[in-house]
Amino acid sequence: MTFTDTSVTPRFVRTPDANFDELVDFGFAPHYLDIGGLRMHYVDEGPADGPVALMIHGMPTWSYLYRKVIVAMRDAGYRCIAPDHIGFGRSGKVTDPSWYDIARHTANLTALVQVLELRDITLFVQDWGGPIGLAQVVAMPERFSRLVIMNTWLHHDSYEYTPAIRNWIAQNEPGGLFRDNVPGRFGWGTLMVVGTRRADPQQALFPALQGEAAVLPPDADAVRAAYDAPFAGLGDSGVTGPRQFPLSIPVHDHARGNGDAQARHFNAINATSLPVHFVWGLADDVFPGTWGRRWHELIPHSTWDAFDDAAHFLQDTHGDRVAQAVLDRVGA
C-alpha cells in the first residue's frame, strides 16, 4: 500500500529479510505501507471484518513485543495491526538523526490508520507508543472504541520524570554506556533480556563489556536474537532511530518530543468518554505504579489491572495476561 508524501525520501538502510527467518513465536506475514519511499512494516492478523486491535510499541522494541497479545486477540476475533515505527523492526531505517521527531512518528501512524481505513479500534499503547498512539485518538476520535494504556505517559507541566528516565537519557547521550556500546559490544537485544528480567546485568551485560559472549538460557537467547534482528549487520547508522527516542523525551528536547502537543493530548484523553483500561506492570522504575494509579484516578470511569511481577515490557513477559485482562473488561 502507498501513502503519498511529497517530501524527498531520506537516506535509509533496510534490514535483510533473512534476519527475521528464525524468530521464535513470530510467524506473522509482513505487510508494508509506502510512506514517501520508506517501507513501514505492520503485522495484520485476524479477520478483516473484525474489530481492530492496534498495538503501538516504543523503544527499543518492535511489533515482536506484542506477539502473545496478537495471538490472544486474534483468537478472540480481532483484526490485529501492529506497526513498526520507521527506524525499527522490519521498517526502513533513516540514517539522518534530524529526521526523527515525535510529530513525524505520529504522522506516519496517522497515515497507516487512514490508508488501512481502520475503525472500531481498541488501542494498545506502552512506552513511546503512548504519546504517538494517543495522539491518534485526539485527532480521529471517531475511529476508536477503547483504550488500553500500559506503562507510558504523556508530558505535562506537573509530570515528574523519574531517575530511571533521566538515567536512560544520559546513557544514550554521547559518552553514555548504551550510546558507546550499541552496536558494538552488545545490541538492543541484550538490553531487552535484562529489561524483561530473563537475565541480570552480570549474566548479559558484563561479559559483553569484557568482550566475552554471554551464556544465556535458551528462552533468553531467543528473545535477545529477536530484538537484535532488526539491526543486525546494519552498523552504526542502523540504530539511528532508537538513539533518537531517549533524546526526544521532553525533559531533554521539548520541541523534538512534541511536548506542547502531548500536554494538550493529556487533557483530551483525561476527558474522553471512551472506555479506558489501565494495565500496569508494577515492577517498573521507569513508569512506576504510583504514576499509573494517579493517571487512572484522573479518568473516573477507567479501570485498573496491575501485575506485581511485571516490569516495563509487560506485553513481552505477560502478553497472555494483558490480553485476557482486556477481554475480561470488554465482556464485563
N, C-alpha and C positions, 0 to 999 in steps of 0.2 A: 504494500500500500504506500501511497505517496501523499505527503503533506507539502504544499508549496511554501518555500521560504526563499525570499528574494535576496537574502544575503549571500555573499560568496562563501562557498564551502571552505572551512578552515583546514589546515593540515591535520591529518589524523593517522593513526595506525589501527590496524584491525587484528584481532586475535584469531589465530588459525582455528578453524572448526575442530581440528583434531584434538585441541586442548580439552574439549568437552566430551570426548568419546567414552571415557572410562569413569564418569562420575557415578557415585553410588546414590541410589534413590532419586535420581533426577533424569528420567527418561522422556521428558516432555519435548515435543517437536518445537523447534524455533520458529518464530514469526517476526517479521521486521516491518517497521514503518520508516519510510524515507523522509527525513527532515533536511531539506537543503543539501542533499548529497551525503548525509550521515545516516547510517543504519541505527535505528533504535529498536532493540530487541524486546520482545514480550512473549510470555507464556500465554497461551489461550487454550484452556482445557474445560471440558464440560459442555452441556447442551447450549447451542447457540441462542435458544429462546428462553433460557433460564434467567433468574435474577443474577445480577453481576456481583462478584466479589472482586474488588480492585485492591491490590496489595502493593504498597509502596515501601521500598527499602531505604536504608540510609547508608552510613559509612562504617566499614569499608566493604559492604556486602553487595549482594545482587539477588536476583529472583530465587536463587537456590535457597536463600534464607527461609522462604515460605514453603518449601517442598512438602512438609507434612500438613500445613494448613490447606494447601492446594488440593491434596488428595481428599482430605476430610470434607472440604466444602464442595468439591466436585461430586463426591459420592452422595452428598445431600441435595444435589440437583442444581448447584450454582454453576454459572459460567465464570471461570476463574481467570482473571487477567493480572499478570504480574510482570510489569516492565522493568527493564534495567535502564537507569539513568545513563545518558551519554557519558562515557568515561568509565563505565562499569560493566561487568558481566560480558554478555555477547555483543553489547552495543559498541559502536565506534568510539575510539579514544582520541579526542582532540589533544594535540600536544602543546598548545599555547595556554599557559596558565590564566592569562587575562580573559580568555573566552568564558571561563566558568564563573557564574554567579547564580544566586538562588532564583532570581527573576527568570533567567534563561531556562533553568531546570523546570521551573513552574510552567513556562510557556510550552516546553516540549511535552509535558504531561497533558496539558490542555489540548494540544494537537492530537495526541493519542485518543483521548476521551471523545473528541469531536469526530475524528475520522472513523473510529470504530462505532460511532453512534451509541455509546454506552448510556444506559438508563437503568433505573431501579437498582442503583449501586449501593452495596454495602462496602464502605471504605475502611480498609485496614491501614493504619499508619504507625510507624515507630521510628525513632531517631530523626534524621533529616526528612524522613517520609512525612512527619507531622507538618512542618512548615510548607512543604511542597504539595502534599496531598490535601490538607485542609484549605489551602488557598482555592482549590477547585470547587469546594462546597460553597464558598463565599461567592465565587464568580458564576457558578452554574447550579444553584441550589435545586432547581427542578429535576436534575439528573440523579439526585442522591436520596436514598431511603433510610440509611442507617450509618452511624459512625462507630468505628472500633479504634479507640485511642490507647496505644501501648507505649510506655516508657519513651516519651517525647516531650516537646514543649512548643510554645510559641513565645517569641520575645515580647516583652512589655516592660514598662518602666520599673515595676516592682519585682521583676523576676530576679532571683538570686542565683547566680552561676556558681555551681559547686566547685570545690577544689579539684575534683576529678575532671571536670570540664576544662578548667584552666590549665591543668597539667597536660591534658590531651592536646590542647592548643600548643603549649610550649614544646612538647615532644615532637610536634610536626612542623615546627619552625626550623630554619637553618640552624644547625648545631644541636638539634634535638635528637633523642635516641632513635625515633622512628624515621625522621627525615633523613638521617645519615645512614640508615641501615636497611631501608626498604626502597627498592630491591637491593640485593647485595648479600648481606649476611643472613637475612631471613625475609619472608614475604608476609603479606597480609594474612595468609592462611595460618601462619604460626601465631600471630596475634589473636586470630579468631579461636584457635584451640585454647588459648589462655582465657580469652573473653567469655567462652562458653563453658569454662571450668572443666574441660576434658583433660587438661594438664596444667600444672603450675609453672610459673616462670623458670624455676630451677630445671624442670624437665624439658621445656620447649625453647625458652629464650637464651638461657645461659650457655648451653652448648653451641648454639648458633653464633653467639657473640665471640666465642672462643675458636670459631672455625671448625666446629665439630658437628656431626649430624645428630639431631635429636632422635632419641629412640622413644617412639610414642605407641600407645595401644592402637590396634588396628582401626577401631572406630574413629579415634582421634586423627590418625594419619589420613583416613579417607576424607574427613572434614577439612583438614589442612589442605589437601590436594584440590578440593572443590573450590575453596576460597582463593587459592593461588592461581587456578586455571585461567581466569580472565586476563592475568597479567604476565603469565609465564612466557619468557622469551622476548618480551617487548622492550626490556631495558628501562632506563630511567624515564623516558618520555611516556611510556605506557601507563605510569601511575600518576600522571598529572592531575586527573580528575579527583581521585581520593585525597591527594595532598591539599586540594583547594577547599574541601568541605570543612576541615578544622579551622582554616584561616578565614572562613566565611561566617563563623559564629559571630553574631552581632556585638558581643563584648569586645571582639577583636577588630572587626570591619563592619560597621553598621550598614554601609551602603551595599557592599557585596552580599551581605547576609540578608538584605531586604528587610531590615529591622522595622522601618516605619510600616510597611505592609503587614508584617507579622503582628504588630501591635493592633492594627485595625482588624485583622482576622481573628485575633484572640477575643476581642469584644464581640464580634459577629458570631463566632462559634459558641460562646457562652450564652448567647441569646437565642440559639437555634431551638426550633420545636421538634427537630428530628430526634429519634431515639439515639442516645449516646451511651456506649458501653465502654467503660474503662476496664482494661485487662492489664494488670501491672505485675512485673517481676520485682519483688521487694528486696532482693539481694543485689541491688543496683546502686552504686555510689555515684553514677552519672546523673540519673533522674530518679532520686530516691522515692520511696513510698510516701513520705511526708508531702512531697510536691504533688504526686499523683492524687492523693487524697484531697489536697487543697483545691486542685482543679476540679475534681469530681464534685466537690461541695459548691462550686460556683455554678454548676448546672444542675438545678434541683431535681430534675426528672431523670438524670443519668443514673446508671447502675455501676456497681463496683465489684470486680472479681480480682483477687490477688493471689499470687503463688509465693509462699515464703522461700522456696528453694530455687526460684528463677531469678536470673540476673538480667543484664541489659538486653541480651539477644534471646528473648523468651520464645520467639517464633521458631528458632532453631532447636532449642532444647525442650520446649514444651508445646510444640505446634499442635499436637492432637488435643491437648487440654485447652489451648487457646480457642481452637475451632469449636470444641464442644461447649465451652463457656458461652460463646456467641450463639450457637444453635439453640442452647437451652433458653437463652434470653429471647430469641426470636419466637420460640414456641410457647413461651410463658403467657 
